[in-house]
């Protein structure tokens, strides 16, 4: 039941309880009022008929007495003047008078009407609440059915991608092996160059297939990131060593004696760093190599990767991490899976990855990795 409905019901119940408690008090007040009028009128009649008795009777009215002798004498007066034992009851009904009964009945009817309205209001609130619950249940059922359908579609898509990938990987590996053998056996320089280009293209296809498989596994919810102690310095050193020496970025530690031990998945985090470094090497070549800065703060580790190329166009920045997005000015290159995969890996480990332009030129990627599990 909603909070507003509970407040309304509580208010109505309190109102009904107050009315019921006030009814006896209201009845007693009316009865006392009419009894006082009756006694005053009785004194007026004594004053007119027997003025010598008025002082004595007035004094008796102010006296409180419930002695058994007086009660018995009064009963004998009723009997001696022809009344039966019902006489006191008749007198009491006369004293209450019709006006008091009418007012009391009206008050009772008002309270009864308030109770009926309360019950009707409660019933309406219950019906409304039941209707809301029914709609929510129906909406939840539809969402569950839709979620189940999406999961099935996602599973079929993942299986399709995996099947295609496995079908491609085997002939791709054989082709690469053949091209390498052809390159070794080729005497003509032109043939050797074409063989090298073919190997490079095949390597791009292999990387593309592997990235598709990784993204498919993530979208299917099959990837569970571990939380092993990792030396970010060692990981970056290893990733930098895989880059050709002429394009190798410079690594800076801040502070130089920092520990840089982070809990995460070594293989997945290294894959994200490889993709970012590969992007800087391919698209950010300038007059000097890229720069990597590893910074330690009380709450997080921050990895900044900056190149000295042209940077990102402003219209491309909102879509840098979108899958298959290719900057407008780029006519060739990868199909935009590396940055998307890096973003998924970092955010999947409760980190953050941003892209922007350096004030002095060049593109900048920044990874924010939380140091403590409570921040994840």
FENDA-V907153 format. One record per backbone hydrogen bond with DSSP energy under -0.5 kcal/mol. NH is the residue of the N-H (numbers start at 0). CO is the residue of the C=O. E is the energy in kcal/mol with one decimal. If there is no record, write none. Layout:
NH;CO;E / NH;CO;E
This chain:
5;1;-1.9 / 6;2;-2.1 / 7;3;-2.3 / 8;4;-2.4 / 9;5;-2.4 / 10;6;-2.3 / 11;7;-2.2 / 12;8;-2.5 / 13;9;-2.2 / 14;10;-2.1 / 15;11;-2.5 / 16;12;-2.3 / 17;13;-2.3 / 18;14;-2.2 / 19;15;-2.3 / 20;16;-2.1 / 21;17;-2.0 / 22;18;-1.2 / 23;19;-0.7 / 24;20;-0.7 / 25;21;-2.6 / 26;22;-2.3 / 27;23;-2.5 / 28;24;-2.2 / 29;25;-2.0 / 30;26;-2.6 / 31;27;-2.6 / 32;28;-2.0 / 33;29;-2.2 / 34;30;-2.1 / 35;31;-2.2 / 36;32;-2.0 / 37;33;-2.2 / 38;34;-2.5 / 39;35;-2.3 / 40;36;-2.3 / 41;37;-2.1 / 42;38;-2.2 / 43;39;-1.8 / 44;40;-1.8 / 45;41;-2.0 / 46;42;-2.5 / 47;43;-1.7 / 48;44;-2.6 / 49;45;-2.7 / 52;49;-1.7 / 53;49;-0.5 / 53;50;-0.7 / 56;52;-2.7 / 57;53;-2.5 / 58;54;-1.9 / 59;55;-1.9 / 60;56;-2.0 / 61;57;-1.1 / 62;58;-0.5 / 62;59;-0.9 / 64;62;-0.6 / 70;66;-2.2 / 71;67;-2.7 / 72;68;-2.5 / 73;69;-2.6 / 74;70;-2.1 / 75;71;-2.1 / 76;72;-1.9 / 77;73;-1.9 / 78;74;-2.2 / 79;75;-3.2 / 80;76;-1.4 / 81;78;-1.4 / 82;77;-2.4 / 86;83;-1.9 / 89;85;-2.1 / 90;86;-2.4 / 91;87;-2.4 / 92;88;-2.2 / 93;89;-1.9 / 94;90;-2.2 / 95;91;-2.0 / 96;92;-1.2 / 99;95;-0.7 / 100;96;-1.5 / 101;97;-2.7 / 102;98;-2.4 / 103;99;-2.6 / 104;100;-2.7 / 105;101;-2.5 / 106;102;-2.5 / 107;103;-2.5 / 108;104;-2.7 / 109;105;-2.5 / 110;106;-2.4 / 111;107;-2.7 / 112;108;-2.9 / 113;109;-2.4 / 114;110;-2.4 / 115;111;-2.4 / 116;112;-2.9 / 117;113;-2.3 / 118;114;-2.5 / 119;115;-2.7 / 120;116;-2.8 / 121;117;-2.7 / 122;118;-2.5 / 123;119;-2.5 / 124;120;-2.7 / 125;121;-2.6 / 126;122;-2.5 / 127;123;-2.8 / 128;124;-2.9 / 129;125;-2.7 / 130;126;-2.4 / 131;127;-2.6 / 132;128;-2.7 / 133;129;-2.3 / 134;130;-2.4 / 135;131;-2.8 / 136;132;-2.7 / 137;133;-2.4 / 138;134;-2.9 / 139;135;-2.7 / 140;136;-2.5 / 141;137;-2.4 / 142;138;-2.5 / 143;139;-2.7 / 144;140;-2.5 / 145;141;-2.7 / 146;142;-3.0 / 147;143;-2.7 / 148;144;-2.4 / 149;145;-2.8 / 150;146;-2.6 / 151;147;-2.2 / 152;148;-2.6 / 153;149;-2.9 / 154;150;-2.7 / 155;151;-2.6 / 156;152;-2.6 / 157;153;-2.8 / 158;154;-2.7 / 159;155;-2.3 / 160;156;-2.8 / 161;157;-2.8 / 162;158;-2.5 / 163;159;-2.6 / 164;160;-2.9 / 165;161;-2.8 / 166;162;-2.2 / 167;163;-1.9 / 168;164;-2.8 / 169;165;-1.2 / 170;166;-0.7 / 171;167;-2.1 / 172;168;-2.7 / 173;169;-2.1 / 174;170;-2.4 / 175;171;-2.4 / 176;172;-2.2 / 177;173;-2.4 / 178;174;-2.6 / 179;175;-2.3 / 180;176;-2.2 / 181;177;-2.6 / 182;178;-2.4 / 183;179;-1.9 / 184;180;-1.9 / 185;181;-1.1 / 191;187;-2.0 / 192;188;-2.1 / 193;189;-2.2 / 194;190;-2.3 / 195;191;-2.1 / 196;192;-2.4 / 197;193;-2.3 / 198;194;-2.2 / 199;195;-2.2 / 200;196;-2.4 / 201;197;-2.5 / 202;198;-2.2 / 203;199;-1.8 / 204;200;-2.0 / 205;201;-2.2 / 206;202;-2.4 / 207;203;-2.4 / 208;204;-2.4 / 209;205;-2.3 / 210;206;-2.4 / 211;207;-2.3 / 212;208;-2.2 / 213;209;-2.2 / 214;210;-2.8 / 215;211;-2.5 / 216;212;-2.1 / 217;213;-2.0 / 218;214;-2.6 / 219;215;-1.6 / 220;217;-1.5 / 221;216;-2.4 / 222;216;-0.6 / 223;221;-0.6 / 224;222;-0.5 / 227;263;-1.6 / 229;261;-2.7 / 231;229;-0.9 / 231;259;-2.6 / 234;230;-2.3 / 235;231;-2.6 / 236;232;-2.3 / 237;233;-2.3 / 238;234;-2.6 / 239;235;-2.7 / 240;236;-1.8 / 241;237;-0.8 / 241;238;-0.6 / 242;239;-1.5 / 246;243;-1.6 / 247;243;-0.5 / 247;244;-0.9 / 249;289;-2.3 / 251;291;-2.8 / 253;293;-2.9 / 257;254;-1.9 / 261;229;-2.9 / 261;259;-0.6 / 263;227;-2.4 / 263;261;-0.7 / 265;263;-0.6 / 268;264;-2.1 / 269;265;-2.3 / 270;266;-1.7 / 271;267;-2.0 / 272;268;-2.3 / 273;269;-2.5 / 274;270;-2.1 / 275;271;-2.0 / 276;272;-2.7 / 277;273;-2.8 / 278;274;-1.9 / 279;275;-2.0 / 280;276;-2.4 / 281;277;-2.3 / 282;278;-2.5 / 283;279;-1.7 / 285;287;-0.5 / 290;305;-3.2 / 291;249;-3.4 / 292;303;-2.5 / 293;251;-2.9 / 294;292;-0.6 / 294;301;-3.0 / 295;253;-2.2 / 296;299;-2.5 / 300;368;-2.8 / 301;294;-2.7 / 302;366;-2.1 / 303;292;-2.6 / 303;301;-0.5 / 304;302;-0.5 / 304;364;-3.0 / 305;290;-2.9 / 305;303;-0.5 / 306;362;-2.1 / 307;283;-1.3 / 315;312;-1.4 / 316;312;-1.2 / 317;313;-0.5 / 318;315;-1.8 / 319;316;-1.2 / 321;318;-1.6 / 323;335;-1.3 / 324;321;-1.5 / 324;335;-0.6 / 329;326;-1.4 / 330;328;-0.6 / 340;336;-2.6 / 341;337;-2.2 / 342;338;-2.4 / 343;339;-2.0 / 344;340;-2.2 / 345;341;-2.3 / 346;342;-2.5 / 347;343;-2.0 / 348;344;-0.7 / 348;345;-1.0 / 349;346;-1.8 / 350;345;-2.4 / 351;367;-2.0 / 353;365;-2.2 / 355;363;-2.1 / 357;361;-2.9 / 360;357;-2.1 / 363;355;-2.8 / 364;304;-2.7 / 365;353;-2.0 / 366;302;-2.9 / 367;351;-3.0 / 368;300;-2.9 / 368;366;-0.6 / 369;367;-0.5 / 370;298;-2.5 / 374;371;-1.2 / 375;372;-1.6
